Amino acid sequence: MSIHRTHGIVLRTRKFRESSKIIVFFTRRYGKISAIAKGSLKPKSKFGSSLELFTRSSLIFYRKENRDLHTLSHSEILNANKNIGNDVVKLAYASAASEMVERLVPDEEQNETLYELLNAILKQIGVAERNQLELILASYTLKMLHAVGYGPELAACVRCGKDLADKVWFGLHSGGALCPACHNQDLHAIEMSQATLELMRKFESISMARLRETCSADKLSRDASDILYAFVRAQISEGAKIRSLDFLERMRDSSFA
């Protein structure tokens, strides 16, 4: 075993035996890793609250070669993101953001851009008003897709390269925007407005913080979100689900969010 240090964000935890947890982190240096925190459920655990969901911590762990479960030795909180856990709606959005990472990214593949992006959205969710959350998550989703290599083509038709006129489709299997001449080549193409396309382009070009300060959710952001979430689902195994995203959409459609 070798000892390693990095910063990491808690994506998911589960109980292991009576007194321990297995934690899935997304780390700056090693990407997605799983580690066991022995004794972390004991009342006077050395880990304290550093293993709560969405907490960003400084980590020390023992890495086992050719094993997918490592041993956590030390964890010290850098940012607890407490505002998320106190609000069920924010919790739903943060869960969707983290589960998308967990489902789309292979184990132990460094992606510092994605680490910074995840850290950024958790900060933005923590300070956002409820009517800003949908925009923030949609923007994050598009940025996240680019960071993991699944970014859709939005500048021109993904099939023929022509400029996009008034009528536009999004090809879930083609990987981007489609013109009227090409959309029939993708059986899973979704028609969208030019305004929705422009909003998606804005998601690409400005930060989540700037978006939160200047925009609020409306029908266009709902349409963009629905298309991007469908595209995320198209990238994972057939039949697999992103449960937190399913829950978020049910909650959103009930107008609770």
N, C-alpha and C positions, 0 to 999 in steps of 0.2 A: 504493500500500500504506500501511496505517496500523499503528502499533505498539500492542500491547495487553498488559496484565498481568493475571494471574489465578492462582488455584490450581487444580490439576487432578490427577486420578487416572488412571493408565495402565490402560486396559481391554484393549488389544491392540496388538501390534507386528508388523511384518513387514519383512524386508530389502528395501531398494531399491538396486538396482545393487550395486556392490562395497563401498561404505563408508558407506552411509546407511540410515536406518530411516524408515518411515512409522508414526506412532503415533496411535492413537485414544485421546483423553482424554475424561473427563467432567469439565467445569470448573464452578467456582462461578458465574462470570459469563456464560458463553456456552453452557452445556450441552455436548453432544457435539460435538467438533471433531476433525478429522484434520490432522496437521501433519508435514512432513518435517523430520527432524533431520539435516542434512548433515554428513557426516564422523563420525557417532556410533559407527560400528563401528571406527574407527581406534583403535589402542592408547592413544594419549594424547588421546582425545576430551575436549573441554571439558564434555561432558554427564556423564561418569563413569557411575555406576550409577543416575542419576536417571530413566532410562527403562525400568527393570525393571518387570515386571508388578506392578500393585497399589501401586506407589510413589506417594505424594502429594507433589507438588512445587509450588514457586512458579515460574510460567512467564512468559516474555516471548516473544511471537510477532508476526510480521508477518501481518496479515490481508489477504487478497486479495479484493476485492469481486467478487461473482458467481462465485467459485471455491470448490470444496469441499475444497481442499488448501492449507493455509497453511504458513508457514515458521517453524520454531522457532528462536529466537535464544539463549535462555538457559533453563536448568532447574536449580533448586536444591532438594535433598531437604528436605521437611518431616517426612515419616514414611515409612520404607522398608518397614514391615510385613514384616520379615525372618522372623518366626516362621512365616509362611505358606509361603514358598518352600522351607523346610526340611522340610516334612511333606506327603507326597503326598495325604493325605486332606484336610487343610486347603486345599491347593491346588485340589482338585476342588470344594470348597464355594465358595471365593472365585471360581473361574472361572465357576461357575453364577450367582452373584450378579451378576458384572459383565456376563456375556453377556446376561442378561435385560434389563439396562439398555440395552445396545447394540441389542438387537432390538426393544424396545418404544418407544424414544424417537427422534423424528426429529432430524436434525442441527440444531445451533445454535439450540436452544430452551431458554432459561434455565429451570432448575428447581433452585433452591437447596435446597429441602426434600429432593429426591432426592440431591443432592450430599452433604448432611449424612448422609443415611440410608446411602449407600454407604460413606462414610467410617466411620460407626459400625459397620457389619457387619464391615468389614475389621479394625477394632480388636478386635471381639468374637471373630472367628474366630482371631485371633492369640493370644488369652489363654484360649480355651475348651479344655476337655477334649473328646476325641472323642465321648463320649456326649452332649454338649451341642450339637453342630453341627447336627443335624437340626432341633431346636427353633429355633435361632437363624435358620437359613435360611428355615424356614417362616414365622416371624414377620416377617422381612425381606420375604419375597415378598408377604405381604398388605399390609404398609405401603407397599411399592413400588408395588403395583397402585393403591392409593389416591392415591399421589403423582403418578401419570401419568394419572389419570382413569379407570381401569378397576376401581376398588374395588367388590367385590361387596356386595350388601345382605344383612346377617346379622341385623338386629334383628327383622324380620318377613318374611312371604312376599313375595318381590320382585314377584309378579304381582297378588295380591289384597290384600296388606297385613295379612292376619290374623296373629295370634300363632302361633308355631310350637309344636306339641304334641310328643308323643313321637316320632312318625315325621317325619323330615325328609329332604329331598333337596337336592342342590346342582345348580342348572341351569347347565351350562357355557355355553349360549347365552342363557339368561334373565338371567344376571348376578347370581346370588345364591341364597339359600335358598328352597325351595319347600315348600308344605304338601301334604298328601295329595290335596287337591282339584285342585291345579294342576300337580303334577309330570308328569302325562302330556302336558302341553302342550309340554314340552321333551324331544325325543327323546334328548338327551344328558345327561339328569339322572342324577346318581349318588346312591344312597341313603347316608345317613350317620347316625350315632348323635347323640342329643342331647348326649352328652359331647364328641363331636368338634366340634359347633357351639359349645359353650361354650368349648372350647380356642381355636377361631378367634377368638371374641370377646375372649379374653384376649390373643391376639396383637395385637389392635387397641389394647388399652387400656393395656398396660404396655410398658416399654422392653425392648430386647433384653438389656441388661445385667442388669436385674432378673429377666428370664426365665431367664437363664443361672444366676443365683445361687439360684433357688428351684425349678427344675424340671429333669428329665432326660428323655431320649427314651424313648418306650414305644409301644405299638400305636396309641394315640390320635394321637400326633404323627406316626407313619407314615401313618395314614389322612388326617390333615389335610394333610400334605405332598403326598401323591398327588393329592388333589383340587385343591390350589392350583397344583401344577405343570401339571395338565391344563388348568386355567383359563387359565394363562399361555399355554400352547400354542394355546388357542382364540382368543387375541387377535392372533396373528401370521398372516402369509399362509398360505393353505392349501398344504400340502406343505413349508413351511419347517420347519427344525429348530433346536432349541437344543442344539447338540452337547455342550456341557459338562454340561448337565442330563441328557441321555441317558446320558453316561458316568457321571455321579454316581449315577444310579439303578441302573445295572448294577453298579457297585462296591458300593453300599449293599446290594443284593439278594444279593450274593455273601457278605455278612456281613463283608467286609474292613473296612468302616467301622464 
